[in-house]
Amino acid sequence: MGYKKKTIILAIIAVSLACLYIFYDLTGNIDYILPRRAIKVFTIILTGGTIALSTVIFMTIANNRILTPSVLGLDSLYMLIQTVIIFIFGANSLVMMDSSINYLISISAMIVFSLILYQFLFKGEQNNIYFLLLIGMILGTFFGSFTDFMQVLIDPNEFSVAQDRMFASVNNVNTDLVYISVIIIIVVLLYFMRFYKYLDVLSLGKDDAINLGVPYDYVVKRLLVVVAILISVSTALIGPITFLGLLVVNVAYEMMKTYRHLYIILGSVFISIIALLGGQFLVEKIFTFNTTISVIINFIGGVYFIYLLLKENKSW
């Protein structure tokens, strides 16, 4: 079966799951329930699409299918921001209670951190994407350790609020935040289209891309900014889902069996939406909200990550 047919099948499955989630067991006050389910589905599509796209771009730049944008430390920075706000202002502060303010602070801090990191590492002539990944992993570990230290010091009741932020959730998403995210994502996608044409060549590696006429440093810097903004938006919107990108993009590569990024991106986006919709359906209908979607995704993604490591180890 060709990758075009596979893409169509994935799209049909994603649409079918969306309809199932919206209309399954639709009883009671339909005027209240239907819009809430619709905004959940739209949030899942938005989040799944941004995570999938940013992960495909990042893996192409790094030329590695195990590394994901989470190694830059943005997930850890998000948790640090939430913990610092609670530590300084308290769980009942305006910043924590008003989701719009919290969203803007979180996304701004993550984007500024990414830009400073890129600017610092790409300032000289000698730059290395793997050095960027190393610094990102170190800073992510530092943010995580500092977050744990501050959470030990805060009041147990406020710690429960911080703990809620550790897990992704689409149950209480502010509709206004979704609209803001849509505007940001549209602007970023329009900017990304200028550099989309380079992805197929970038996947060959730095040396081959330069030999084929790609302005490598110029393109990579701007694609990394696109990745940072997309990940910041999705994380600030529903919370961190560490292994989702790794899982869906690798499954897309295995399914599509093509170098063309158009179908890799579309396949990754549809698989991401299927995973999130299926996970959310299980959370609500099977587990009756006794777990979160990030726990399910991270468990499956973690197992798949170990499989990939063992697979790569055999190839070495």
TITOR-523180 format. One record per residue (C-alpha): z negated, x negated, y; chain; residue in three letters. Coordinates in nm, 2 decimals. Last residue first. Layout:
REC, Z, X, Y, A, ALA
...
END
This chain:
REC, -1.61, -2.57, -0.08, A, TRP
REC, -1.45, -2.25, -0.21, A, SER
REC, -1.76, -2.18, -0.41, A, LYS
REC, -1.98, -2.21, -0.10, A, ASN
REC, -1.75, -1.98, 0.09, A, GLU
REC, -1.81, -1.71, -0.17, A, LYS
REC, -2.18, -1.77, -0.18, A, LEU
REC, -2.19, -1.73, 0.20, A, LEU
REC, -1.97, -1.42, 0.19, A, LEU
REC, -2.20, -1.26, -0.07, A, TYR
REC, -2.51, -1.34, 0.14, A, ILE
REC, -2.34, -1.17, 0.44, A, PHE
REC, -2.26, -0.87, 0.22, A, TYR
REC, -2.62, -0.83, 0.14, A, VAL
REC, -2.72, -0.86, 0.50, A, GLY
REC, -2.45, -0.61, 0.60, A, GLY
REC, -2.58, -0.35, 0.35, A, ILE
REC, -2.94, -0.40, 0.47, A, PHE
REC, -2.83, -0.43, 0.84, A, ASN
REC, -2.63, -0.10, 0.82, A, ILE
REC, -2.92, 0.10, 0.66, A, ILE
REC, -3.19, -0.04, 0.88, A, VAL
REC, -2.97, 0.01, 1.19, A, SER
REC, -2.92, 0.37, 1.10, A, ILE
REC, -3.29, 0.44, 1.12, A, THR
REC, -3.54, 0.56, 0.86, A, THR
REC, -3.75, 0.86, 0.78, A, ASN
REC, -3.51, 1.07, 0.99, A, PHE
REC, -3.45, 1.33, 0.72, A, THR
REC, -3.35, 1.06, 0.46, A, PHE
REC, -3.06, 1.27, 0.32, A, ILE
REC, -2.94, 1.49, 0.61, A, LYS
REC, -3.04, 1.29, 0.92, A, GLU
REC, -3.03, 0.93, 0.82, A, VAL
REC, -2.75, 0.99, 0.57, A, LEU
REC, -2.53, 1.15, 0.84, A, PHE
REC, -2.61, 0.86, 1.07, A, GLN
REC, -2.50, 0.61, 0.81, A, GLY
REC, -2.18, 0.79, 0.74, A, GLY
REC, -2.10, 0.82, 1.11, A, LEU
REC, -2.19, 0.45, 1.17, A, LEU
REC, -1.99, 0.32, 0.87, A, ALA
REC, -1.69, 0.54, 0.93, A, ILE
REC, -1.69, 0.44, 1.30, A, ILE
REC, -1.70, 0.07, 1.20, A, SER
REC, -1.43, 0.12, 0.94, A, ILE
REC, -1.21, 0.29, 1.21, A, PHE
REC, -1.27, 0.01, 1.46, A, VAL
REC, -1.22, -0.27, 1.21, A, SER
REC, -0.89, -0.12, 1.09, A, GLY
REC, -0.77, -0.08, 1.44, A, LEU
REC, -0.86, -0.44, 1.53, A, ILE
REC, -0.71, -0.58, 1.21, A, ILE
REC, -0.40, -0.36, 1.26, A, TYR
REC, -0.33, -0.49, 1.61, A, LEU
REC, -0.45, -0.84, 1.52, A, HIS
REC, -0.15, -0.91, 1.30, A, ARG
REC, -0.25, -1.17, 1.04, A, TYR
REC, -0.23, -0.93, 0.75, A, THR
REC, -0.42, -0.85, 0.43, A, LYS
REC, -0.54, -0.51, 0.57, A, MET
REC, -0.82, -0.44, 0.32, A, MET
REC, -0.99, -0.78, 0.30, A, GLU
REC, -0.95, -0.84, 0.68, A, TYR
REC, -1.09, -0.49, 0.75, A, ALA
REC, -1.39, -0.55, 0.51, A, VAL
REC, -1.46, -0.87, 0.70, A, ASN
REC, -1.44, -0.69, 1.03, A, VAL
REC, -1.67, -0.40, 0.92, A, VAL
REC, -1.95, -0.61, 0.77, A, LEU
REC, -1.98, -0.89, 1.03, A, LEU
REC, -1.96, -0.64, 1.32, A, GLY
REC, -2.23, -0.42, 1.17, A, LEU
REC, -2.47, -0.71, 1.08, A, PHE
REC, -2.69, -0.72, 1.39, A, THR
REC, -2.72, -0.36, 1.50, A, ILE
REC, -2.90, -0.39, 1.84, A, PRO
REC, -2.98, -0.09, 2.05, A, GLY
REC, -2.81, 0.24, 2.15, A, ILE
REC, -2.66, 0.19, 2.49, A, LEU
REC, -2.80, -0.15, 2.59, A, ALA
REC, -2.66, -0.30, 2.27, A, THR
REC, -2.32, -0.14, 2.30, A, SER
REC, -2.28, -0.24, 2.67, A, VAL
REC, -2.40, -0.60, 2.62, A, SER
REC, -2.17, -0.64, 2.32, A, ILE
REC, -1.87, -0.53, 2.52, A, LEU
REC, -1.96, -0.74, 2.82, A, ILE
REC, -2.02, -1.06, 2.62, A, ALA
REC, -1.70, -1.02, 2.42, A, VAL
REC, -1.49, -0.97, 2.74, A, VAL
REC, -1.66, -1.28, 2.89, A, VAL
REC, -1.57, -1.47, 2.57, A, LEU
REC, -1.21, -1.36, 2.61, A, LEU
REC, -1.20, -1.50, 2.96, A, ARG
REC, -1.33, -1.84, 2.86, A, LYS
REC, -1.10, -1.85, 2.55, A, VAL
REC, -0.79, -1.77, 2.75, A, VAL
REC, -0.84, -2.04, 3.02, A, TYR
REC, -0.95, -2.30, 2.77, A, ASP
REC, -0.65, -2.24, 2.54, A, TYR
REC, -0.36, -2.21, 2.78, A, PRO
REC, -0.14, -2.12, 2.48, A, VAL
REC, 0.18, -2.32, 2.45, A, GLY
REC, 0.24, -2.34, 2.08, A, LEU
REC, 0.08, -2.69, 2.06, A, ASN
REC, -0.23, -2.55, 2.23, A, ILE
REC, -0.26, -2.28, 1.97, A, ALA
REC, -0.20, -2.52, 1.68, A, ASP
REC, -0.48, -2.75, 1.81, A, ASP
REC, -0.73, -2.47, 1.87, A, LYS
REC, -0.69, -2.28, 1.54, A, GLY
REC, -0.42, -2.06, 1.38, A, LEU
REC, -0.62, -1.74, 1.48, A, SER
REC, -0.55, -1.83, 1.84, A, LEU
REC, -0.18, -1.75, 1.78, A, VAL
REC, -0.25, -1.40, 1.67, A, ASP
REC, -0.50, -1.35, 1.95, A, LEU
REC, -0.28, -1.46, 2.24, A, TYR
REC, -0.10, -1.13, 2.30, A, LYS
REC, -0.44, -0.96, 2.36, A, TYR
REC, -0.50, -1.17, 2.67, A, PHE
REC, -0.37, -0.94, 2.95, A, ARG
REC, -0.49, -0.64, 2.74, A, MET
REC, -0.85, -0.76, 2.78, A, PHE
REC, -0.86, -0.67, 3.15, A, TYR
REC, -0.76, -0.31, 3.08, A, LEU
REC, -1.01, -0.31, 2.79, A, LEU
REC, -1.29, -0.43, 3.03, A, VAL
REC, -1.21, -0.16, 3.28, A, VAL
REC, -1.21, 0.11, 3.01, A, ILE
REC, -1.53, -0.03, 2.87, A, ILE
REC, -1.72, -0.02, 3.20, A, ILE
REC, -1.60, 0.34, 3.27, A, ILE
REC, -1.69, 0.46, 2.92, A, VAL
REC, -2.03, 0.29, 2.94, A, SER
REC, -2.12, 0.48, 3.27, A, ILE
REC, -2.02, 0.81, 3.10, A, TYR
REC, -2.23, 0.73, 2.79, A, VAL
REC, -2.53, 0.63, 3.02, A, LEU
REC, -2.50, 0.97, 3.19, A, ASP
REC, -2.53, 1.14, 2.85, A, THR
REC, -2.86, 0.97, 2.78, A, ASN
REC, -2.88, 0.88, 2.41, A, VAL
REC, -3.18, 1.03, 2.23, A, ASN
REC, -3.06, 1.05, 1.87, A, ASN
REC, -2.81, 0.76, 1.88, A, VAL
REC, -3.06, 0.50, 1.76, A, SER
REC, -3.05, 0.13, 1.71, A, ALA
REC, -3.38, -0.03, 1.60, A, PHE
REC, -3.58, -0.29, 1.80, A, MET
REC, -3.63, -0.05, 2.09, A, ARG
REC, -3.87, 0.16, 1.89, A, ASP
REC, -4.08, -0.15, 1.84, A, GLN
REC, -4.13, -0.19, 2.21, A, ALA
REC, -4.26, 0.17, 2.23, A, VAL
REC, -4.49, 0.10, 1.94, A, SER
REC, -4.61, -0.22, 2.12, A, PHE
REC, -4.72, 0.00, 2.41, A, GLU
REC, -4.97, 0.18, 2.19, A, ASN
REC, -5.08, -0.15, 2.04, A, PRO
REC, -5.15, -0.29, 2.39, A, ASP
REC, -4.95, -0.61, 2.46, A, ILE
REC, -5.05, -0.96, 2.36, A, LEU
REC, -4.89, -0.97, 2.01, A, VAL
REC, -4.57, -0.83, 2.16, A, GLN
REC, -4.55, -1.12, 2.41, A, MET
REC, -4.56, -1.38, 2.13, A, PHE
REC, -4.30, -1.19, 1.92, A, ASP
REC, -4.07, -1.17, 2.23, A, THR
REC, -4.11, -1.55, 2.29, A, PHE
REC, -4.01, -1.62, 1.93, A, SER
REC, -3.71, -1.40, 1.95, A, GLY
REC, -3.59, -1.54, 2.28, A, PHE
REC, -3.63, -1.90, 2.15, A, PHE
REC, -3.44, -1.81, 1.83, A, THR
REC, -3.16, -1.66, 2.04, A, GLY
REC, -3.16, -1.96, 2.27, A, LEU
REC, -3.12, -2.19, 1.97, A, ILE
REC, -2.85, -1.97, 1.82, A, MET
REC, -2.66, -1.96, 2.15, A, GLY
REC, -2.68, -2.33, 2.20, A, ILE
REC, -2.53, -2.39, 1.85, A, LEU
REC, -2.26, -2.13, 1.91, A, LEU
REC, -2.16, -2.29, 2.24, A, LEU
REC, -2.15, -2.63, 2.07, A, PHE
REC, -1.92, -2.47, 1.81, A, TYR
REC, -1.69, -2.36, 2.09, A, ILE
REC, -1.65, -2.71, 2.21, A, ASN
REC, -1.60, -2.83, 2.56, A, ASN
REC, -1.50, -3.17, 2.69, A, GLN
REC, -1.34, -3.12, 3.03, A, GLU
REC, -1.67, -3.03, 3.20, A, GLY
REC, -1.80, -2.70, 3.32, A, LYS
REC, -1.74, -2.51, 2.99, A, PHE
REC, -2.10, -2.53, 2.87, A, LEU
REC, -2.27, -2.44, 3.20, A, PHE
REC, -2.02, -2.17, 3.30, A, GLN
REC, -2.03, -2.01, 2.95, A, TYR
REC, -2.41, -2.00, 2.95, A, LEU
REC, -2.43, -1.88, 3.30, A, ILE
REC, -2.18, -1.60, 3.23, A, LEU
REC, -2.36, -1.50, 2.91, A, SER
REC, -2.70, -1.48, 3.09, A, PHE
REC, -2.54, -1.28, 3.37, A, VAL
REC, -2.39, -1.03, 3.11, A, ILE
REC, -2.72, -0.99, 2.93, A, MET
REC, -2.93, -0.95, 3.24, A, ALA
REC, -2.68, -0.69, 3.39, A, SER
REC, -2.67, -0.49, 3.06, A, ILE
REC, -3.05, -0.47, 3.04, A, SER
REC, -3.12, -0.39, 3.40, A, ILE
REC, -2.85, -0.13, 3.41, A, LEU
REC, -2.97, 0.04, 3.09, A, TYR
REC, -3.34, 0.03, 3.20, A, ASN
REC, -3.25, 0.20, 3.53, A, ILE
REC, -3.04, 0.46, 3.35, A, SER
REC, -3.30, 0.52, 3.08, A, SER
REC, -3.57, 0.62, 3.34, A, ASP
REC, -3.90, 0.61, 3.14, A, MET
REC, -3.89, 0.23, 3.08, A, MET
REC, -3.81, 0.13, 3.43, A, VAL
REC, -4.02, 0.40, 3.58, A, LEU
REC, -4.33, 0.26, 3.41, A, SER
REC, -4.50, 0.44, 3.12, A, ASN
REC, -4.46, 0.16, 2.87, A, ALA
REC, -4.63, -0.09, 3.11, A, GLY
REC, -4.50, -0.28, 3.41, A, PHE
REC, -4.54, -0.64, 3.31, A, ILE
REC, -4.56, -0.64, 2.93, A, PHE
REC, -4.34, -0.33, 2.90, A, ILE
REC, -4.07, -0.48, 3.11, A, ILE
REC, -4.11, -0.82, 2.93, A, VAL
REC, -4.08, -0.65, 2.59, A, THR
REC, -3.76, -0.46, 2.68, A, GLN
REC, -3.60, -0.78, 2.83, A, ILE
REC, -3.70, -0.98, 2.52, A, LEU
REC, -3.55, -0.72, 2.29, A, MET
REC, -3.22, -0.74, 2.48, A, TYR
REC, -3.23, -1.13, 2.48, A, LEU
REC, -3.27, -1.13, 2.10, A, SER
REC, -2.96, -0.91, 2.07, A, ASP
REC, -2.77, -1.13, 2.32, A, LEU
REC, -2.85, -1.45, 2.13, A, GLY
REC, -2.50, -1.59, 2.12, A, LEU
REC, -2.53, -1.58, 1.74, A, VAL
REC, -2.50, -1.20, 1.76, A, SER
REC, -2.13, -1.24, 1.87, A, PRO
REC, -2.04, -1.30, 1.50, A, THR
REC, -1.99, -1.61, 1.29, A, LEU
REC, -1.90, -1.55, 0.92, A, ILE
REC, -1.52, -1.50, 0.96, A, ARG
REC, -1.46, -1.83, 1.13, A, ASN
REC, -1.18, -1.94, 1.37, A, ASN
REC, -1.44, -1.94, 1.65, A, ALA
REC, -1.19, -1.77, 1.88, A, ILE
REC, -1.07, -1.53, 1.61, A, THR
REC, -1.42, -1.45, 1.50, A, MET
REC, -1.52, -1.37, 1.86, A, PHE
REC, -1.22, -1.14, 1.92, A, ILE
REC, -1.27, -0.95, 1.59, A, VAL
REC, -1.64, -0.92, 1.67, A, THR
REC, -1.58, -0.79, 2.02, A, SER
REC, -1.34, -0.52, 1.89, A, LEU
REC, -1.57, -0.41, 1.61, A, ALA
REC, -1.88, -0.39, 1.83, A, ILE
REC, -1.68, -0.20, 2.11, A, THR
REC, -1.53, 0.05, 1.87, A, GLY
REC, -1.85, 0.12, 1.68, A, GLY
REC, -2.04, 0.18, 2.01, A, THR
REC, -1.78, 0.41, 2.16, A, LEU
REC, -1.71, 0.60, 1.84, A, ILE
REC, -2.09, 0.64, 1.78, A, ILE
REC, -2.14, 0.76, 2.13, A, THR
REC, -1.87, 1.01, 2.09, A, PHE
REC, -2.02, 1.14, 1.77, A, VAL
REC, -2.36, 1.17, 1.93, A, LYS
REC, -2.21, 1.35, 2.23, A, ILE
REC, -2.04, 1.60, 2.00, A, ALA
REC, -2.37, 1.65, 1.81, A, ARG
REC, -2.55, 1.73, 2.13, A, ARG
REC, -2.27, 1.96, 2.25, A, PRO
REC, -2.27, 2.16, 1.92, A, LEU
REC, -2.65, 2.20, 1.89, A, ILE
REC, -2.72, 2.38, 2.22, A, TYR
REC, -2.44, 2.63, 2.23, A, ASP
REC, -2.48, 2.67, 1.85, A, ILE
REC, -2.83, 2.79, 1.88, A, ASN
REC, -2.90, 2.85, 1.51, A, GLY
REC, -2.66, 2.72, 1.24, A, THR
REC, -2.41, 2.44, 1.21, A, LEU
REC, -2.48, 2.32, 0.86, A, ASP
REC, -2.20, 2.06, 0.89, A, TYR
REC, -1.98, 2.12, 1.20, A, PHE
REC, -2.03, 1.80, 1.40, A, ILE
REC, -2.10, 1.56, 1.12, A, TYR
REC, -1.82, 1.69, 0.90, A, LEU
REC, -1.57, 1.68, 1.20, A, CYS
REC, -1.66, 1.32, 1.27, A, ALA
REC, -1.64, 1.24, 0.90, A, LEU
REC, -1.29, 1.39, 0.88, A, SER
REC, -1.18, 1.20, 1.19, A, VAL
REC, -1.30, 0.87, 1.04, A, ALA
REC, -1.14, 0.95, 0.71, A, ILE
REC, -0.81, 1.03, 0.88, A, ILE
REC, -0.82, 0.71, 1.08, A, ALA
REC, -0.89, 0.51, 0.77, A, LEU
REC, -0.59, 0.67, 0.59, A, ILE
REC, -0.37, 0.59, 0.89, A, ILE
REC, -0.48, 0.23, 0.90, A, THR
REC, -0.42, 0.20, 0.52, A, LYS
REC, -0.07, 0.34, 0.57, A, LYS
REC, 0.01, 0.07, 0.83, A, LYS
REC, -0.15, -0.20, 0.62, A, TYR
REC, 0.10, -0.14, 0.34, A, GLY
REC, 0.00, 0.00, 0.00, A, MET
END
